[in-house]
Amino acid sequence: MIKFVCMVLPFFLIGCAQKTPITWEKRVIKSKVKPVELSYHEYGKENSETILFLHGFGESQHTWRFLLDDLSKEYHLITLDLKGFGESPKTEDSDYSVYDQAQLVQQFIKKHKLNNITIVGRSFGGGVALVLALMQEEKLIDNRIKKMVLINSMSYQQRLPSMMRILQKPIIGYLGIHLLSANWIATKAYQFSFSNNELIPQSSIRYAAQMLSLPLAKYAYLKTVNSIIPDDILKMQKRYKNIKIPTLILWGEDDVSIRIRMAYRLHRALPNSQLKILKGIGHMPQEEKPKVVIDAIRTFMEVR
């Protein structure tokens, strides 16, 4: 163990010395994020309204599978793996913040000529969606986002879940992510995210563990943890009031990762938003009670 610590310590110190501030100015205005080919799948008819799905931290587009059959009958669906997750590239750099992910998603949107889209973002993906909305409101990108659905969304400065706080600790986090099995990490993440653990699909745990076992997946996982809250989050959250995009906020009432008070706060901040609280559901409504999410999205999409 001592030998292993001595081997990783120099790499840890180098990583700390090279950290670029995670701010709007550095990662959006002066972004240097390198383009990557994000993995995605399409469903439904291309000439229908497009819904683009952005998953949460530690997840992949696989998490949306329970919504696809129903919603693809009416809409053109695109599920995306964010950089570092699922089957998307995992590069050895530090560009894993919500700002960096937003830059890559907007490049994807532009490349695929998507217009008048609805973005569905949950947890970390919701944070990415909020950055994209701010970029659009501030005329940094073309007007391509028509609506948003935010599900248990990252949005405000908060105390992170205990597992993430441990992973943020120098050396301990590195050792933890590499010594713990991918199956253990995936299992604990799902148990923390569901209100009723009996509803956890075992296929979800198996797939999450499989993705976390890919080369550099744990590297990307740890980099994301260490950059998950922007350095200028207090400044960023004050600008939510400028987002005029019609937004549906869905929130599992039993969420212990991002508490329900954040839902009400976000609803108050976004001037064109509506809030629906999902009772008896935790942090992952799209898997715990997918029918409720399907119905809510369909109703929201029908409003003109």
C-alpha positions in Angstrom: 0.0 0.0 0.0 2.8 2.5 0.9 4.5 1.8 -2.5 1.2 2.4 -4.2 0.7 5.7 -2.4 4.2 6.8 -3.3 3.5 6.0 -7.0 0.3 8.0 -7.2 1.3 11.0 -5.0 3.4 12.7 -7.7 0.5 12.5 -10.2 -1.9 14.0 -7.6 0.5 16.9 -6.9 0.9 17.6 -10.6 -2.9 17.5 -11.1 -3.4 20.1 -8.3 -0.7 22.4 -9.8 -2.3 22.5 -13.2 -6.0 23.1 -12.2 -7.7 25.8 -14.2 -10.4 27.8 -12.4 -13.9 26.5 -13.0 -15.5 29.8 -13.8 -17.8 31.2 -16.5 -15.0 33.4 -17.7 -12.4 30.6 -18.0 -14.6 27.7 -19.2 -17.3 29.5 -21.3 -16.1 32.9 -22.5 -12.5 31.7 -22.9 -13.2 28.0 -23.3 -10.4 25.8 -24.6 -12.3 22.5 -24.3 -11.3 20.1 -27.0 -14.1 18.7 -29.2 -15.0 15.1 -28.7 -17.4 12.8 -30.5 -20.2 12.2 -28.0 -22.0 8.8 -28.1 -25.7 9.1 -28.8 -28.8 7.3 -30.1 -31.9 8.5 -31.9 -35.5 7.3 -31.6 -38.8 8.3 -33.2 -39.3 10.4 -36.3 -36.8 13.0 -37.4 -39.5 15.4 -38.6 -41.1 15.5 -35.1 -40.2 17.9 -32.3 -36.8 17.0 -30.8 -36.1 16.1 -27.2 -32.5 15.9 -26.1 -31.8 14.0 -22.9 -28.8 14.8 -20.6 -28.1 12.2 -17.9 -26.8 12.8 -14.3 -23.5 12.2 -12.7 -22.2 8.6 -12.9 -25.0 7.7 -15.4 -25.3 7.3 -19.1 -28.0 7.5 -21.7 -29.1 4.0 -20.6 -31.0 5.7 -17.7 -33.6 7.0 -20.1 -34.6 3.6 -21.6 -37.9 3.4 -19.7 -39.2 6.6 -21.4 -38.3 5.9 -25.0 -41.0 3.6 -26.2 -43.8 5.9 -25.2 -42.3 9.3 -26.1 -40.8 8.1 -29.4 -44.3 7.6 -30.8 -44.8 11.4 -30.8 -41.3 12.9 -30.7 -37.8 12.7 -32.1 -35.6 11.6 -29.2 -31.9 11.9 -28.8 -30.1 10.4 -25.8 -26.6 11.6 -25.2 -23.6 10.3 -23.2 -21.8 13.2 -21.7 -18.0 13.3 -21.9 -16.5 10.7 -19.6 -19.6 8.7 -19.2 -21.3 5.8 -20.9 -19.6 5.2 -24.3 -18.4 8.7 -24.8 -14.7 9.5 -24.8 -12.8 9.7 -21.5 -9.9 12.0 -22.1 -7.0 12.6 -19.7 -7.6 16.2 -18.9 -9.6 18.3 -16.5 -12.5 19.5 -18.7 -15.3 17.8 -16.9 -17.2 20.7 -15.3 -20.8 21.7 -16.2 -19.3 24.5 -18.2 -17.1 22.2 -20.3 -20.0 19.7 -20.8 -22.3 22.5 -21.9 -19.7 23.6 -24.5 -19.5 20.1 -25.9 -23.3 19.7 -25.9 -23.8 23.0 -27.8 -21.2 21.8 -30.3 -23.3 18.6 -30.7 -26.5 20.6 -31.2 -24.9 22.8 -33.8 -23.2 19.9 -35.7 -26.5 18.0 -35.9 -28.4 21.1 -36.9 -30.9 20.7 -34.1 -33.5 23.5 -33.7 -36.4 24.3 -31.5 -35.4 21.5 -29.2 -36.5 20.6 -25.7 -33.6 19.7 -23.4 -34.3 17.2 -20.6 -31.6 17.4 -18.0 -31.4 15.7 -14.6 -29.1 16.2 -11.7 -25.6 17.0 -13.2 -27.3 17.1 -16.7 -29.7 19.6 -15.4 -26.8 21.8 -14.4 -25.5 21.5 -17.9 -28.9 22.5 -19.3 -29.0 25.6 -17.1 -25.6 26.6 -18.4 -26.8 26.2 -22.0 -29.9 28.2 -21.2 -27.7 31.1 -19.8 -25.4 30.9 -22.8 -28.5 31.2 -25.1 -30.0 34.1 -23.1 -26.7 35.9 -23.2 -26.4 35.5 -27.0 -23.3 33.3 -26.8 -25.0 30.6 -28.9 -27.8 30.5 -31.4 -31.4 30.3 -30.2 -32.0 26.5 -30.6 -33.4 25.6 -27.2 -37.2 26.1 -27.1 -38.1 24.4 -23.7 -36.4 22.7 -20.8 -37.3 20.0 -18.4 -35.1 19.9 -15.2 -35.3 16.7 -13.1 -33.9 16.9 -9.6 -31.4 19.3 -11.1 -28.1 20.5 -9.8 -28.5 24.3 -9.5 -27.3 25.8 -6.3 -24.3 25.7 -3.9 -24.9 22.7 -1.6 -23.3 20.1 0.6 -22.5 17.1 -1.5 -23.6 13.6 -0.6 -21.1 11.8 1.7 -19.7 9.5 -0.9 -18.8 12.4 -3.2 -17.3 14.3 -0.3 -15.0 11.4 0.4 -14.0 11.1 -3.2 -13.0 14.8 -3.2 -10.4 14.2 -0.4 -6.8 14.3 -1.6 -5.3 10.8 -2.1 -8.2 9.1 -0.2 -10.5 9.8 -3.1 -8.0 8.4 -5.6 -7.5 5.3 -3.6 -11.2 4.9 -3.0 -12.3 5.1 -6.6 -9.6 2.7 -7.7 -9.8 0.1 -4.9 -13.6 -0.1 -4.6 -15.3 -2.4 -7.2 -17.4 -0.8 -9.9 -20.4 -3.0 -8.8 -20.1 -1.7 -5.2 -20.0 1.9 -6.3 -23.0 1.5 -8.7 -25.0 -0.4 -6.1 -24.5 2.3 -3.4 -25.2 5.1 -5.9 -28.6 3.5 -6.8 -29.5 2.8 -3.2 -28.8 6.4 -2.4 -30.9 7.6 -5.3 -34.1 5.6 -4.9 -36.8 6.1 -2.3 -37.8 2.5 -2.5 -34.8 0.2 -3.1 -37.0 -2.7 -4.1 -37.7 -0.8 -7.3 -34.0 -0.5 -8.3 -33.6 -2.4 -11.7 -30.6 -4.8 -11.3 -30.0 -4.2 -15.0 -29.2 -0.6 -14.2 -26.6 -1.6 -11.6 -25.0 -4.1 -14.0 -24.8 -1.5 -16.8 -23.5 1.3 -14.6 -20.8 -1.1 -13.2 -19.9 -2.1 -16.8 -19.5 1.5 -17.9 -17.4 2.4 -14.8 -15.1 -0.5 -15.6 -14.1 0.9 -19.0 -10.6 2.4 -19.5 -10.3 5.8 -17.9 -13.9 5.7 -16.6 -12.9 6.1 -13.0 -10.5 8.9 -14.0 -13.4 10.8 -15.5 -15.6 10.0 -12.5 -13.1 11.4 -10.1 -12.4 14.5 -12.3 -16.1 15.2 -12.5 -16.5 14.9 -8.7 -13.6 17.3 -8.2 -15.1 19.9 -10.5 -18.8 19.4 -10.0 -19.5 22.7 -8.2 -18.2 25.7 -10.2 -15.9 28.0 -8.3 -18.3 30.9 -9.2 -21.5 29.1 -8.4 -22.8 32.0 -6.2 -22.5 34.4 -9.2 -24.0 31.9 -11.6 -27.1 31.1 -9.6 -28.0 34.8 -9.3 -28.4 34.8 -13.1 -31.1 32.1 -13.3 -33.7 34.9 -13.1 -32.6 35.9 -16.7 -33.6 32.5 -18.2 -36.9 33.0 -20.0 -37.1 29.6 -21.6 -40.3 27.8 -20.6 -39.2 25.2 -18.0 -40.8 22.2 -16.3 -39.2 21.3 -13.0 -39.8 17.7 -11.9 -38.6 16.7 -8.4 -38.7 13.5 -6.4 -39.9 14.6 -3.0 -37.7 12.0 -1.2 -34.4 13.1 -2.8 -31.6 13.1 -0.3 -28.9 14.1 -2.9 -30.5 17.4 -3.8 -33.1 18.3 -1.3 -36.6 19.5 -2.3 -36.0 23.0 -1.0 -33.8 23.5 -4.1 -36.8 22.7 -6.3 -38.8 25.5 -4.7 -35.9 27.9 -4.9 -35.2 27.1 -8.6 -38.9 27.6 -9.4 -38.9 31.0 -7.7 -35.8 32.0 -9.7 -36.9 30.9 -13.2 -39.6 33.3 -14.3 -41.2 31.0 -16.8 -41.2 27.8 -14.9 -43.7 25.3 -13.4 -43.0 22.9 -10.6 -44.3 19.4 -10.2 -43.3 17.5 -7.0 -43.3 13.7 -7.3 -44.3 12.1 -4.1 -42.7 8.9 -2.8 -39.9 9.2 -5.3 -36.2 9.9 -4.8 -33.4 11.3 -6.9 -34.0 9.2 -10.1 -37.7 9.5 -11.1 -37.0 8.4 -14.6 -36.1 4.9 -13.4 -38.1 4.7 -10.1 -41.4 5.8 -11.5 -40.9 6.4 -15.3 -44.7 6.6 -16.1 -45.0 9.7 -14.0 -42.1 11.3 -15.8 -43.5 10.3 -19.2 -46.9 11.8 -18.4 -45.4 15.0 -17.1 -43.2 15.5 -20.1 -46.0 14.8 -22.6 -48.3 17.3 -20.9 -45.6 19.9 -20.9 -44.8 19.3 -24.6 -48.4 19.7 -25.6 -48.5 23.3 -24.2 -47.9 25.8 -27.0 
